[in-house]
Amino acid sequence: MTDPFSGADGPELFSAAELAGVPDEFQRLWTPHRMAYIQAGPEPLRRDCPFDAAPQMSDEEGLIVARGETAYVLLNLFPYNSGHLLVCPYRHVGLYDEATREEVDEIAALTQTGMRVLREVARCDGFNIGMNQGAVAGAGVEGHLHQHIVPRWATDANFFPIIARTKALPQLLGDVRRAIADAWPAAS
């Protein structure tokens, strides 16, 4: 087999576009949605609250799948699994015990609807649901309450997360957002 990186007269140079998909001994995980995070660096997340900014954007740009009266649902920009949703109050509040009764009720209702929609769209077998409150508890955005809905499948855990600390995400965020938003029931 000819080495694509060398020619008869010395090294041959190839662009990334020419090499994408060329078979070799490596397996690749394509995660183009992470470029936004890589290019921005950590500063915007420290400086600006993404959960305050998202509702000001279009649903597509903010990855929002549903809007309620006091809370909304969006895709996690850095998902653990495809379809990883976040349920957030519009109000910038950091802890669950600081949320109003209306916010708590709507977060719960949106979580239930999100589970039903994910079962329909993603055909998942189960869920991890939870909140990390405070940096010490693992909250990536500690100042704005958000609940995770992570769809799980019987076959979603392979060696990647354990050995390589890597998750394989088979769908682009825009495609996932569109499928979930299209399946979300209209407000009654």
Phi and psi in degrees as a GROMACS rama.xvg file:
@    title "Ramachandran Plot"
@    xaxis  label "Phi"
@    yaxis  label "Psi"
@TYPE xy
-77.4316  135.533  THR-2
-76.1319  119.831  ASP-3
-68.1619  -12.6479  PRO-4
-92.8918  -8.49101  PHE-5
-132.725  147.138  SER-6
-115.172  -179.033  GLY-7
-65.0134  -34.1176  ALA-8
-101.879  21.9053  ASP-9
122.841  -172.81  GLY-10
-62.0055  136.804  PRO-11
-106.542  132.913  GLU-12
-95.1697  140.131  LEU-13
-127.982  148.021  PHE-14
-84.6033  162.647  SER-15
-59.3363  -36.0064  ALA-16
-64.2765  -35.1323  ALA-17
-73.7623  -26.9375  GLU-18
-95.2124  -17.4564  LEU-19
-57.7143  121.395  ALA-20
87.4886  -2.19957  GLY-21
-69.863  125.562  VAL-22
-64.2637  135.725  PRO-23
-154.64  -166.863  ASP-24
-80.4467  -4.48743  GLU-25
-97.7684  146.35  PHE-26
-102.365  137.447  GLN-27
-117.294  143.167  ARG-28
-110.572  114.546  LEU-29
-89.69  117.207  TRP-30
-131.109  68.3554  THR-31
-63.0306  -25.7969  PRO-32
-64.7472  -21.5308  HIS-33
-75.0461  -11.8246  ARG-34
-61.2271  -33.7482  MET-35
-59.3203  -42.5564  ALA-36
-70.2306  -44.0302  TYR-37
-62.9443  -46.4859  ILE-38
-68.261  -35.3134  GLN-39
-78.2336  -28.3531  ALA-40
73.6027  179.316  GLY-41
-76.3774  -17.1384  PRO-42
-58.888  -45.6537  GLU-43
-59.0868  -35.0682  PRO-44
-69.7222  -30.5393  LEU-45
-77.8905  -32.8846  ARG-46
-86.2817  -42.7776  ARG-47
-120.164  142.059  ASP-48
-84.1601  116.619  CYS-49
-65.3424  -23.5944  PRO-50
-82.8357  -16.5239  PHE-51
-82.7539  -35.1573  ASP-52
-76.1402  -38.8811  ALA-53
-55.0409  -46.3811  ALA-54
-65.6208  -16.4908  PRO-55
-82.2228  -11.7814  GLN-56
-96.9901  171.872  MET-57
-65.9135  159.177  SER-58
-58.631  -40.4785  ASP-59
-64.0744  -47.1359  GLU-60
-67.7435  -38.6082  GLU-61
-86.5994  -0.705798  GLY-62
60.8357  28.3988  LEU-63
-82.0335  132.856  ILE-64
-105.226  -22.7007  VAL-65
-158.413  145.506  ALA-66
-122.444  132.405  ARG-67
-110.073  -163.613  GLY-68
-77.8991  -44.2981  GLU-69
-117.805  -8.02114  THR-70
-147.776  163.942  ALA-71
-143.873  168.463  TYR-72
-123.98  133.15  VAL-73
-140.65  162.809  LEU-74
-77.0796  145.506  LEU-75
-73.0123  127.857  ASN-76
-66.3946  -24.045  LEU-77
-125.245  69.3111  PHE-78
-71.6991  149.268  PRO-79
-77.1448  -35.5361  TYR-80
-143.066  159.776  ASN-81
-59.4264  134.298  SER-82
88.9463  6.06361  GLY-83
-62.3607  112.555  HIS-84
-103.054  156.003  LEU-85
-126.058  137.066  LEU-86
-113.687  120.842  VAL-87
-129.024  143.323  CYS-88
-74.0579  151.275  PRO-89
-65.1438  -38.1244  TYR-90
-68.6854  138.471  ARG-91
-79.5268  95.6875  HIS-92
-134.035  138.397  VAL-93
-89.2932  -30.9339  GLY-94
-125.577  150.757  LEU-95
-58.7045  -38.791  TYR-96
-75.3159  -4.28763  ASP-97
-96.3756  -9.80885  GLU-98
-73.966  149.004  ALA-99
-75.9915  164.9  THR-100
-58.7454  -40.7862  ARG-101
-63.3559  -42.2899  GLU-102
-64.4841  -44.9587  GLU-103
-60.8677  -45.3008  VAL-104
-62.2387  -43.8802  ASP-105
-72.7067  -36.6967  GLU-106
-59.1454  -42.9639  ILE-107
-64.0099  -45.6691  ALA-108
-65.2258  -42.463  ALA-109
-65.8005  -34.6671  LEU-110
-63.8674  -45.4392  THR-111
-61.5295  -44.2873  GLN-112
-63.8996  -42.1793  THR-113
-58.1913  -41.1543  GLY-114
-62.2627  -45.0052  MET-115
-62.7772  -43.8051  ARG-116
-65.713  -44.0421  VAL-117
-63.406  -37.6259  LEU-118
-61.5044  -39.3331  ARG-119
-72.1947  -49.9572  GLU-120
-78.5999  -45.7188  VAL-121
-98.926  -9.58689  ALA-122
53.0076  44.3175  ARG-123
-79.2044  160.222  CYS-124
-97.3365  -17.5959  ASP-125
-170.807  -172.751  GLY-126
-145.628  150.904  PHE-127
-107.83  126.106  ASN-128
-126.917  132.702  ILE-129
179.986  173.051  GLY-130
-130.205  133.102  MET-131
-104.972  117.24  ASN-132
-114.578  114.351  GLN-133
95.4252  149.469  GLY-134
-59.2473  -39.2162  ALA-135
-64.5478  -23.5921  VAL-136
-93.6866  2.21207  ALA-137
99.0759  9.85527  GLY-138
-70.2937  121.515  ALA-139
-72.3764  -35.5615  GLY-140
-120.554  91.3213  VAL-141
-77.7174  -20.8782  GLU-142
-85.4222  -7.22469  GLY-143
-132.947  115.525  HIS-144
-53.5416  135.362  LEU-145
-157.067  139.149  HIS-146
-106.309  133.282  GLN-147
-88.9534  138.508  HIS-148
-123.614  105.748  ILE-149
-109.553  111.917  VAL-150
-69.1576  144.811  PRO-151
-130.999  148.15  ARG-152
-124.56  151.735  TRP-153
-56.6763  -28.7764  ALA-154
-107.403  15.9166  THR-155
-83.0167  -13.1524  ASP-156
-98.5532  112.27  ALA-157
-123.132  -162.052  ASN-158
-74.5671  -18.6261  PHE-159
-53.71  -54.2166  PHE-160
-64.7357  -31.9128  PRO-161
-79.2686  -50.029  ILE-162
-86.8705  -49.1403  ILE-163
-102.512  1.8438  ALA-164
48.6667  46.5202  ARG-165
-133.138  140.331  THR-166
-113.474  137.223  LYS-167
-92.5928  122.451  ALA-168
-116.071  108.83  LEU-169
-79.6654  -7.32066  PRO-170
-128.224  149.26  GLN-171
-74.5043  148.104  LEU-172
-57.9141  -41.1  LEU-173
-61.2063  -39.5452  GLY-174
-67.3099  -41.324  ASP-175
-65.5612  -44.9881  VAL-176
-58.8126  -45.3432  ARG-177
-62.7026  -44.3803  ARG-178
-64.1612  -42.2462  ALA-179
-70.9427  -44.7033  ILE-180
-61.5961  -40.6024  ALA-181
-65.6732  -31.4604  ASP-182
-88.7214  -10.1372  ALA-183
-67.8475  130.924  TRP-184
-66.5471  146.355  PRO-185
-65.4949  148.451  ALA-186
-62.2849  139.64  ALA-187
